[in-house]
Amino acid sequence: MSAPAAVTALVALAFAAVHVFGWRMRFLSVEPRSRWLSAAGGVAVAYVFVHLLPELAAHQDEFREAVRTGPFAALEAHVYLIALLGLTMFYGLERMVKETVGPRRRPGDAAAGRPGRPPPAENEHPAPGVFWLHIASYGVYNALVGYLLLHREQPGLRSLLFYAVAMGLHFVVNDRGLEAEHGALYRRYGRWVVAGATLLGWALGAVTEIHRLLIGALFAFLAGGVVLNVLKEELPQERQSRFWAFAAGAAGYAALLLAV
């Protein structure tokens, strides 16, 4: 049984609220990295590997049947290639952003007397053109998450709950990362764009329905994007991320997914 549309609408509004009001969660904007952000990243990755990818693997035969003729007939891992595409595309966008401003510096680097690290400028953010490209890509990403609220691999309230928790926490991580990258420009414009894109995605899902095979492809693309977006926030040295918090979030959510 599918979850009622009103319930998915409330979840979409909650997702949008993460971006609209995320700037108020100042306790997350600390160095070393907040353990809550690391734990949230672990939850999102656990959802992808324990719940999402196994569901997609179950549909690999459908992909193989759909492309049994043509240039892709010899491929054996269609869903994972689509996930790799999602990861690669977001990695390319992140590299573009980083190359316009250089590596992000930690607060206090200059005060600590570290050689070769001048104090970060207040406006040390990507150029406006890069900003809008970055925000547009996250807008599409959020719209996809909103759309899939109504067209998940597994229908029902339990599936919706797992999806909502994992993606909601993932949005918190993304919101902190976008504000750190773009500062006031994100607070003034970007957060409204990505919040609105989430609601737009839900609205499109409410009035359209696409083929089951395409739903699987969208989830695969989303899986690759989630993995990249979590790891690019956790891995850089300047984040001083909390490994044990990340591991606890991943292990705890994985155990919950496997238990129900």
C-alpha positions as CSV (number, residue, x, y, z in Angstrom):
1,M,0.0,0.0,0.0
2,S,1.4,3.4,-1.0
3,A,1.9,6.1,1.6
4,P,-0.9,8.8,1.4
5,A,0.1,11.8,-0.7
6,A,-0.6,14.1,2.3
7,V,2.1,12.3,4.3
8,T,4.6,12.6,1.5
9,A,3.8,16.3,1.1
10,L,4.6,16.8,4.8
11,V,7.9,15.1,4.3
12,A,8.7,17.3,1.3
13,L,7.9,20.4,3.4
14,A,10.2,19.1,6.1
15,F,13.0,18.5,3.5
16,A,12.5,22.1,2.3
17,A,12.5,23.4,5.8
18,V,16.0,21.9,6.4
19,H,17.4,24.3,3.8
20,V,15.2,27.3,4.7
21,F,16.0,27.2,8.4
22,G,19.3,25.3,8.3
23,W,21.3,28.5,9.0
24,R,19.8,28.6,12.5
25,M,21.5,25.3,13.4
26,R,24.8,27.1,14.3
27,F,25.8,24.3,16.7
28,L,26.5,22.3,13.5
29,S,29.0,24.9,12.2
30,V,31.9,24.1,14.4
31,E,35.5,22.9,14.0
32,P,36.3,20.1,14.5
33,R,33.3,18.9,12.5
34,S,30.2,18.3,14.5
35,R,29.7,14.6,15.4
36,W,26.1,15.0,14.5
37,L,26.9,15.8,10.9
38,S,29.3,12.9,10.7
39,A,26.6,10.6,12.2
40,A,24.0,11.9,9.7
41,G,26.4,11.2,6.8
42,G,26.8,7.6,8.1
43,V,23.0,7.1,8.2
44,A,22.7,8.3,4.5
45,V,25.5,6.0,3.3
46,A,24.0,3.0,5.3
47,Y,20.7,3.6,3.6
48,V,22.3,3.5,0.2
49,F,24.3,0.3,0.7
50,V,22.0,-1.7,2.9
51,H,18.6,-0.7,1.5
52,L,18.8,1.1,-1.9
53,L,21.5,-0.9,-3.8
54,P,20.1,-4.3,-2.9
55,E,16.7,-3.1,-4.2
56,L,18.3,-1.9,-7.4
57,A,20.2,-5.2,-7.8
58,A,16.8,-7.0,-7.8
59,H,15.8,-5.0,-10.9
60,Q,19.0,-5.7,-12.8
61,D,17.3,-8.4,-14.8
62,E,14.7,-5.8,-15.9
63,F,17.4,-3.5,-17.1
64,R,19.1,-6.4,-19.0
65,E,15.9,-7.4,-20.6
66,A,15.1,-3.8,-21.7
67,V,18.5,-3.4,-23.4
68,R,19.0,-7.0,-24.7
69,T,19.6,-5.5,-28.2
70,G,21.8,-2.6,-29.1
71,P,25.1,-1.2,-27.9
72,F,24.4,-1.9,-24.2
73,A,23.3,-5.5,-24.6
74,A,26.6,-6.9,-23.4
75,L,26.7,-4.9,-20.1
76,E,26.0,-6.8,-16.9
77,A,25.8,-4.0,-14.3
78,H,23.5,-1.3,-15.7
79,V,22.3,0.0,-12.3
80,Y,25.8,0.3,-10.9
81,L,27.0,2.1,-14.0
82,I,24.2,4.6,-13.5
83,A,25.2,5.0,-9.9
84,L,28.8,5.5,-11.0
85,L,27.5,8.2,-13.4
86,G,25.8,10.0,-10.6
87,L,28.9,9.9,-8.4
88,T,31.1,11.0,-11.3
89,M,28.9,14.0,-12.3
90,F,28.8,15.3,-8.7
91,Y,32.5,14.8,-8.3
92,G,33.1,16.9,-11.4
93,L,31.0,19.7,-10.1
94,E,32.7,19.7,-6.7
95,R,36.1,19.8,-8.4
96,M,35.0,22.8,-10.5
97,V,33.9,24.6,-7.3
98,K,37.1,23.8,-5.4
99,E,39.4,24.9,-8.3
100,T,37.8,28.4,-8.3
101,V,38.7,29.1,-4.7
102,G,41.4,26.6,-3.7
103,P,41.3,24.4,-0.6
104,R,39.0,25.5,2.2
105,R,41.0,26.8,5.2
106,R,40.2,26.1,8.8
107,P,39.3,28.9,11.1
108,G,42.3,29.8,13.2
109,D,45.0,28.7,10.7
110,A,46.6,32.2,10.6
111,A,46.3,32.6,14.4
112,A,48.1,29.4,14.9
113,G,51.0,30.6,12.9
114,R,50.8,27.9,10.2
115,P,53.2,28.9,7.4
116,G,51.7,29.5,4.0
117,R,48.2,29.8,5.2
118,P,46.9,33.4,5.1
119,P,43.7,34.3,6.9
120,P,40.6,33.3,4.8
121,A,38.9,36.2,3.2
122,E,35.2,36.8,4.0
123,N,34.4,36.7,0.3
124,E,36.5,33.6,-0.5
125,H,33.8,31.8,-2.4
126,P,33.3,30.6,-6.0
127,A,32.4,33.1,-8.7
128,P,28.6,33.8,-9.2
129,G,28.5,31.7,-12.4
130,V,30.0,28.7,-10.6
131,F,27.6,29.3,-7.7
132,W,24.6,29.2,-9.9
133,L,25.8,26.0,-11.7
134,H,26.4,24.4,-8.3
135,I,23.0,25.4,-7.0
136,A,21.3,24.3,-10.2
137,S,22.9,20.9,-9.9
138,Y,21.7,20.6,-6.3
139,G,18.3,21.8,-7.3
140,V,18.0,18.9,-9.8
141,Y,19.3,16.6,-7.1
142,N,16.7,17.8,-4.6
143,A,13.9,17.7,-7.1
144,L,14.9,14.0,-7.7
145,V,14.7,13.3,-4.0
146,G,11.3,15.0,-3.9
147,Y,10.0,13.2,-6.9
148,L,11.0,9.8,-5.5
149,L,9.0,10.5,-2.3
150,L,6.0,9.3,-4.4
151,H,7.7,6.7,-6.6
152,R,10.0,4.7,-4.4
153,E,11.1,1.2,-5.1
154,Q,9.1,-0.1,-2.2
155,P,5.7,1.6,-1.4
156,G,4.3,2.0,2.1
157,L,4.8,4.0,5.2
158,R,7.7,2.0,6.5
159,S,9.7,2.5,3.3
160,L,8.8,6.2,3.4
161,L,10.0,6.6,7.0
162,F,13.4,5.1,6.2
163,Y,13.7,7.2,3.1
164,A,12.6,10.4,4.9
165,V,15.1,9.9,7.8
166,A,18.0,9.1,5.6
167,M,17.4,11.9,3.1
168,G,16.4,14.4,5.7
169,L,19.7,13.9,7.5
170,H,21.5,13.9,4.2
171,F,20.0,17.3,3.4
172,V,21.3,18.7,6.7
173,V,24.8,17.6,5.7
174,N,24.4,19.1,2.2
175,D,23.0,22.4,3.6
176,R,26.0,22.9,5.9
177,G,28.4,22.1,3.0
178,L,26.7,24.6,0.6
179,E,26.7,27.4,3.1
180,A,30.3,26.8,3.9
181,E,31.1,26.9,0.2
182,H,29.0,29.9,-0.8
183,G,28.4,31.9,2.4
184,A,26.0,34.8,2.2
185,L,25.1,34.1,-1.5
186,Y,23.7,30.7,-0.5
187,R,21.8,32.2,2.5
188,R,20.3,34.9,0.3
189,Y,19.4,32.9,-2.8
190,G,20.7,29.3,-2.9
191,R,18.7,27.9,0.0
192,W,15.4,29.1,-1.5
193,V,16.3,27.5,-4.8
194,V,17.1,24.1,-3.4
195,A,14.2,24.2,-1.0
196,G,11.8,25.1,-3.8
197,A,13.3,22.4,-6.1
198,T,12.4,19.8,-3.5
199,L,8.8,20.9,-3.5
200,L,8.7,21.1,-7.3
201,G,10.0,17.5,-7.5
202,W,7.2,16.4,-5.2
203,A,4.6,18.2,-7.2
204,L,5.9,16.6,-10.4
205,G,5.7,13.2,-8.8
206,A,2.1,13.9,-7.7
207,V,0.9,14.6,-11.3
208,T,3.2,12.3,-13.4
209,E,4.2,8.6,-13.3
210,I,7.1,7.2,-15.2
211,H,8.1,3.7,-16.2
212,R,9.3,1.4,-13.4
213,L,12.6,1.0,-15.2
214,L,13.3,4.7,-15.2
215,I,12.4,4.8,-11.5
216,G,15.2,2.3,-10.9
217,A,17.6,4.4,-13.0
218,L,16.8,7.5,-11.0
219,F,17.3,5.7,-7.7
220,A,20.7,4.4,-9.0
221,F,21.8,7.9,-10.0
222,L,20.6,9.2,-6.6
223,A,22.6,6.5,-4.8
224,G,25.9,7.6,-6.6
225,G,25.2,11.2,-5.7
226,V,24.5,10.4,-2.1
227,V,27.7,8.5,-1.6
228,L,29.8,11.2,-3.3
229,N,28.1,14.1,-1.4
230,V,28.6,12.4,2.0
231,L,32.2,11.4,1.4
232,K,33.3,14.8,0.0
233,E,32.1,16.3,3.3
234,E,33.7,13.7,5.5
235,L,37.1,13.0,3.8
236,P,38.9,16.4,3.4
237,Q,41.5,16.9,6.1
238,E,40.3,20.4,7.0
239,R,36.9,19.1,8.1
240,Q,38.4,17.2,11.0
241,S,35.5,14.9,10.7
242,R,34.5,12.4,13.4
243,F,35.1,8.8,12.2
244,W,33.5,7.1,15.2
245,A,30.4,9.2,14.9
246,F,30.2,8.4,11.2
247,A,30.7,4.7,11.9
248,A,28.1,4.7,14.7
249,G,25.5,6.4,12.4
250,A,26.2,3.9,9.6
251,A,26.2,0.9,11.9
252,G,23.2,1.9,13.8
253,Y,21.0,2.7,10.8
254,A,22.2,-0.5,9.0
255,A,21.3,-2.6,12.0
256,L,17.8,-0.9,12.0
257,L,17.3,-1.5,8.3
258,L,18.3,-5.2,8.6
259,A,16.1,-5.7,11.7
260,V,12.8,-4.7,10.2
